[in-house]
Amino acid sequence: MDSLRQDLRYALRTLTRTPGFTLAAGFTLALVIGANTVLFSAIHAMLLRPLPFPTPESLVRIWCAQESVSHASVSPPELLGWREHAKGFSQFAGFGRVNLNRTGTDEPERVRAGRVTTNFFSLLGVHPAQGRDFREEDAPAGGETSVVVVGHGYWQRALAGAPDVVGKTLVLNGRSHTVVGVLPEDFSFPEFSEDMDLWIPEWLDPQRHGNHYESVLGRLAPGTSLEAARADLERVAEAIGIPEPGQQLHTVRVTGWQEHLTSNTRDVLWMLWAAVGFVLLIACANVANLMLVRTLARQRDGAIRAALGASRGRRVQQSLVESVLLSLFGGVVGLLLVLWGAELVRTLLPANMLRVAPLELNATVLAFSALLSVGTGLLFGLAPALHATGMDVLPMLRQSGSAVSARTGHPLRNALVMVQLALALVLTVGTGLIVRSLYNVMAVDPGFDPAGVVSAQLSLSPEKYEDDARKRAFFDSVAERLAARPGVEAVGIVNDAPLGNTSSGGDFALEGSTASPSERFYTDFRVASPGYFQAMRIAVRQGRDFGPQDTEKGAPVIIVNEAFVRKFLGGGEALGRRVRVDWDDQQPFRDVIGVVADVRHESLTKPAKPEVYLPYAQYPLRTMTMVVRTHDDVASALAALREEVKAVDAEQPIYDLVPFTDRVERVLVRPTGTARLLGAFAVLAVILAGVGVYGVLAYSVGQRTRELGIRMALGAHPMQVLRLVLGQGLRLTALGVGMGLIAAFGATRLMAATLYGVEPFAPDIFLGMSVALAALSLLACLVPALRASRVSPAVSLRAE
């Protein structure tokens, strides 16, 4: 311990005597250690830390797998059958979400509600902070529930945190509901993108075969593996299944819940952490080169220590203490950068997971940062220490310092520079692929024009708008009032607007199909009004749009998209064909009156699916999205939409009132943030690599000053000296870039899942990044090369 204390004091004195080196190396390490700590905190929160529920490893997500839908919701009879017969699970619970309108207050309010089976909270192991959980009798068979459990946030915000809230009455959708419980403050359900205001129980109707709307969580029975439970559930699904005519039995898919929740985030996080890992290695190589220069400059001191009896291990320890102390300094400064960097990383993570797994500097993250700092110090300090202490002592004692330095070769420094260049090329190539991918996503034609469009969602109360005539009258009145306002170009409504994370689908029958009469097909369904396609600028390719003649008493009609025509009509004539949607047995065959352009409803990176549109007048729904295209500014249009809804029904809440461009921006947040972060890492890597090349050549020129002076004295032209030094840099660059190309060719294969519209091996990106890095490297070589070409022979010869 005495020797360690002595080495610490010596290292502190040495580092404080060279503040330029200490600050440069320390802040370089701070950047890379801080970046690694931020990414580790995200990976720990999302992937490594268990979900905040009892025995989270036993929680699984379950879907039906149908012929045309790999991950479908579950029907109530299937869920009931699983509950009764599956032995590999201790519980199943269904969940969904609904929008409710709360009235009886100063302003009507839209309420976000979770619709769950009565055992939902017991499956999660969550107990109300006040009141009680749901009971079976709270969801009467065939009836409406009259109780709710309130979320903590809503209790504080809308109910003023009243201590006597249990037993109070809320008017929801025109009916009174009694509050029976309040959830804990720390409860958040990660399947939903936002916290629910309240929760209502639901009854599972055993007769609703073919109605797939339940999302399902399961808890594995004690001692049951995921594979065994999956096999058990598949057996049960086959035994209880009742296939629709022309369809096969549904199978099931079972996935660990945390794996499902992080499936869209995992690849991005690992890719970013690999990128900052590369930057860390580049920084380590850079600092190792600096440390090697310091060690070589002090090697005569080391030789004297060795001659006085210091062992090689003792000298290595002294060198490592200095490097670890420097790295710990960088780690402490890096923790300050974590607070800033965490905000950037949060934009890449799903909000639903951040609620249950926030990014924080907990004990695990701090321990990782400390271990990373120590490990980094050992990594960049060990090679210089071993290199310096492995030299013969007697030759160094016999020669002067300059001679010693001049005779010392630099293969380690050259190798470190080549590694920096190789890693920098891998990172820049990966960044180029991500940027190209982002450009491709932004260039995608979504099939609609969001500019100048505002949208709002409206969910009508079933008590107040109990029949179709009332629903039609409300939306018609709002649309007419909006259309009459100055600056409004078009108004329309649709049940599932593009990029809204909602979709409806089901079976349909095609009249005159050559397939078996019992064969059924699957497509997405949307309900739209006249004016919707005009408001969204969705092109009508053939036929016509919905019009005033398509009323509830008019001929049943339907519009299909181009993907529907390609898949189900073989690209042939669509107008005049007849389609029957099978939402229920009462649906008639409908004449296809138009074909519209494909719209990317789910994502900009997923191809459009086959879709059909029904006229709202013939299939009115309570929950619709209203879209308004305006020539005025967006703020005025949003205010107008709110005013006209209130004018028609002062008690009707309006929500998700946003410019439609916001929907597109939300889709681009993650790829844009990923590209920016990777770009920042790539720039830092290139700068560090360039500094490394410059440092090696500058040191080499300094050590070869006498040699270069002799060459000049014997008649060498300055251009020959310039070419000599540039040749050394060119060799390092060529070897480094060559190594980087080989590494990049393998590394980019792992990025395939995160790319869109670009192959992992894109020759132009590989070539362009290689040329750019080589050019920057040679530019870094130019300064020491010019200095070498201007060496004065007389001065350099007198220096010895």
Helices and strands as residue ranges (DSSP letters): H 2-17, H 19-43, I 44-48, G 56-58, E 59-65, H 76-85, E 89-103, E 109-116, H 120-124, E 130-131, G 136-138, E 147-150, H 152-157, E 169-172, E 175-182, E 198-201, E 215-220, H 226-240, E 251-256, H 257-261, H 266-297, H 299-307, H 312-346, H 351-356, H 363-389, H 393-398, H 401-407, H 411-442, E 453-459, H 468-483, E 488-494, E 504-510, E 521-528, H 532-536, E 540-543, E 557-561, H 562-568, E 578-581, E 590-596, E 611-615, G 616-618, E 623-630, H 634-648, E 655-659, H 660-703, H 705-713, H 718-747, G 748-754, H 763-789, H 793-798
